[in-house]
């Protein structure tokens, strides 16, 4: 089994994991509590896409603090500072707004100091966060940096059952918002002129996007495009 140690590999492993958790919840009916079992040792959290207020925290995390989600949501600024480094938090919010919301990236990763275990106090944590479309919130996985090597290897093993997604996630992450609109239409058999009409762009523009997609996705057969679109829940 290949070991994962570089920052790029860590981020990619965490991105794939949050993507697959979202798929399992939306396609297979997993609850968030059940999804947490897939990432033992890490914290799964959901935050409001506009206010960044917490909407869900894994049960294990809440039990450590003997708090409820409502307690955290109603915490005062002073109480919040007991658990989160405010400077780090503000930087992560600015990064999320700029990269995820403004520039429409698929996922981001960042380090911030947070209390995940009251007995240890503040410690550096690595978070991978992505937009969870069906709930209109941010879904994140947070792990202590000290566990990064161990945890990401566990995650890679967990992804073996979905090897196609693992091998092709970097292609999915490279697609632009416009290309993400075009892929499902191509997979459903729409012609260039029909796609142009639906998206209010010229046929020539669609043809150029099609060439770019063929290169990015390394597609040789139409069935390859269908498989890709299905794997990433685009159709």
C-alpha positions in Angstrom: 0.0 0.0 0.0 1.4 3.4 -1.0 2.0 5.7 1.9 0.5 9.2 1.8 2.7 11.9 3.2 2.9 15.0 1.0 0.5 17.9 1.5 -0.9 17.4 -2.0 -1.6 13.8 -1.4 -3.1 14.5 2.0 -5.5 17.1 0.5 -6.5 14.8 -2.4 -7.2 11.9 0.0 -9.4 14.0 2.2 -11.1 15.6 -0.8 -12.0 12.2 -2.1 -13.2 11.1 1.2 -15.6 14.0 1.7 -16.8 13.5 -1.9 -17.5 9.8 -1.3 -19.3 10.5 2.0 -21.6 12.9 0.2 -22.3 10.2 -2.5 -23.0 7.6 0.1 -25.4 9.9 1.9 -27.3 11.0 -1.2 -27.3 7.7 -3.1 -27.3 5.1 -0.4 -29.3 6.8 2.3 -26.6 7.0 4.9 -27.2 9.3 7.8 -24.4 11.7 8.8 -24.0 9.6 12.0 -23.4 6.5 9.8 -21.0 8.4 7.6 -18.9 9.3 10.6 -18.1 5.6 11.1 -16.3 5.8 7.7 -13.7 8.2 9.2 -12.9 6.9 12.6 -10.5 9.2 14.4 -11.5 12.3 12.5 -14.4 14.8 12.9 -17.1 15.2 10.3 -18.8 18.6 10.4 -21.3 20.6 8.4 -21.4 24.4 8.4 -23.9 26.9 7.0 -22.7 28.0 3.6 -23.4 31.7 4.3 -22.8 32.2 8.1 -20.4 29.2 8.6 -22.4 28.4 11.8 -22.1 24.7 12.7 -25.1 22.6 11.6 -23.7 19.1 12.4 -20.8 17.7 14.5 -20.0 14.0 14.9 -21.3 12.5 18.1 -17.8 11.5 19.3 -16.7 15.1 19.2 -19.6 16.5 21.1 -19.2 13.8 23.8 -15.6 14.8 24.4 -16.8 18.3 25.5 -20.0 17.1 27.1 -21.9 19.6 24.9 -24.8 19.5 22.5 -24.8 21.0 19.0 -27.2 23.7 20.4 -24.7 24.6 23.1 -22.1 25.3 20.5 -24.5 27.1 18.2 -25.5 29.4 21.1 -22.0 29.9 22.5 -20.9 33.5 23.1 -17.7 34.9 21.4 -15.7 34.4 24.6 -16.9 30.8 24.9 -16.1 30.1 21.3 -12.5 31.3 21.9 -12.1 28.5 24.4 -12.2 26.0 21.5 -11.1 27.9 18.4 -8.2 30.1 17.6 -10.0 33.2 16.2 -7.2 34.3 13.9 -7.0 30.9 12.3 -10.8 30.7 12.1 -11.1 34.1 10.4 -8.4 33.1 7.9 -10.2 29.9 7.1 -13.5 31.8 6.6 -11.8 34.2 4.2 -10.1 31.3 2.3 -13.4 29.5 2.0 -15.3 32.5 0.7 -12.6 33.3 -1.8 -11.7 29.8 -3.1 -14.9 27.8 -2.7 -17.7 30.3 -3.0 -16.1 33.0 -5.3 -13.9 31.0 -7.5 -16.0 27.8 -7.5 -13.2 25.4 -6.5 -14.3 21.8 -5.6 -12.4 21.7 -2.3 -9.8 23.4 -0.1 -7.5 22.4 2.7 -6.1 24.4 5.5 -4.5 24.2 8.9 -6.0 25.8 12.0 -5.5 25.5 15.8 -8.6 24.1 17.5 -9.4 22.1 20.6 -10.5 18.7 19.5 -9.6 17.0 22.9 -10.1 19.2 26.0 -7.3 17.3 27.8 -4.8 18.4 25.1 -5.8 22.0 24.5 -5.1 23.7 21.2 -3.5 21.6 18.6 -2.9 22.0 14.8 -5.6 20.4 12.7 -5.9 19.8 9.0 -9.3 20.4 7.4 -10.6 19.5 4.0 -13.8 21.3 3.1 -16.1 21.1 0.1 -19.6 22.4 -0.8 -22.3 19.8 -0.1 -24.7 20.8 -2.8 -27.8 18.9 -1.7 -27.8 20.5 1.7 -26.4 23.8 0.7 -23.7 23.7 3.4 -20.0 23.1 3.7 -18.9 19.6 4.5 -15.5 19.1 6.2 -13.3 16.4 7.6 -10.8 17.5 10.3 -7.9 15.5 11.6 -5.0 16.3 13.9 -1.8 16.8 11.9 -0.1 14.3 14.2 -2.3 11.6 12.7 -2.1 12.7 9.1 0.1 9.8 7.9 -1.9 7.2 9.7 -5.3 8.6 8.9 -4.8 9.2 5.3 -3.5 5.7 4.8 -6.7 4.4 6.3 -8.7 6.7 4.0 -6.8 5.4 1.0 -7.6 1.8 2.0 -11.3 2.7 2.4 -11.3 4.1 -1.1 -10.1 0.8 -2.7 -13.7 -0.3 -3.1 -14.3 2.8 -5.3 -11.0 2.6 -7.2 -12.4 4.3 -10.3 -13.3 7.4 -8.3 -10.0 7.4 -6.6 -8.1 7.2 -9.9 -10.2 9.8 -11.6 -10.9 12.3 -8.9 -8.2 14.7 -10.0 -9.9 14.9 -13.4 -13.2 15.7 -11.8 -11.5 18.4 -9.7 -10.0 20.0 -12.8 -13.3 20.7 -14.5 -14.6 24.2 -14.7 -18.2 25.1 -13.8 -19.1 25.3 -17.5 -17.5 21.9 -18.2 -19.5 20.4 -15.3 -22.7 21.6 -17.1 -21.6 20.2 -20.4 -20.5 16.7 -19.3 -24.0 15.4 -18.3 -25.5 16.8 -21.5 -22.9 15.0 -23.6 -23.4 11.8 -21.6 -27.1 12.0 -22.3 -26.5 12.2 -26.0 -27.2 15.9 -26.7 -25.6 17.3 -29.9 -23.4 20.3 -29.9 -26.1 22.6 -31.3 -28.6 21.4 -28.7 -26.1 22.0 -25.9 -25.4 25.4 -27.2 -29.1 26.3 -27.2 -29.6 25.0 -23.6 -26.6 26.9 -22.2 -26.9 30.0 -24.5 -23.5 29.6 -26.0 -22.4 29.1 -29.6 -22.0 25.7 -31.3 -18.3 26.5 -31.8 -17.8 27.2 -28.1 -19.4 23.8 -27.3 -17.1 22.1 -29.8 -14.1 23.7 -28.1 -15.3 22.6 -24.6 -15.8 19.1 -26.0 -12.2 19.0 -27.2 -11.0 20.2 -23.9 -13.1 17.6 -22.1 -11.8 14.8 -24.3 -8.2 15.8 -23.4 -8.8 16.4 -19.7 -10.8 13.2 -19.2 -8.8 11.1 -21.6 -12.0 9.8 -23.2 -11.6 7.4 -26.1 -15.2 6.0 -26.2 -18.6 7.4 -25.5 -19.0 4.7 -22.8 -16.0 6.2 -21.0 -17.8 9.5 -20.7 -21.0 7.8 -19.4 -19.0 5.9 -16.8 -17.3 9.1 -15.6 -20.6 11.0 -15.4 -22.2 8.2 -13.4 -19.3 7.8 -11.0 -19.3 11.5 -10.1 -23.1 11.8 -9.9 -23.4 14.1 -12.9 -26.3 12.1 -14.5 
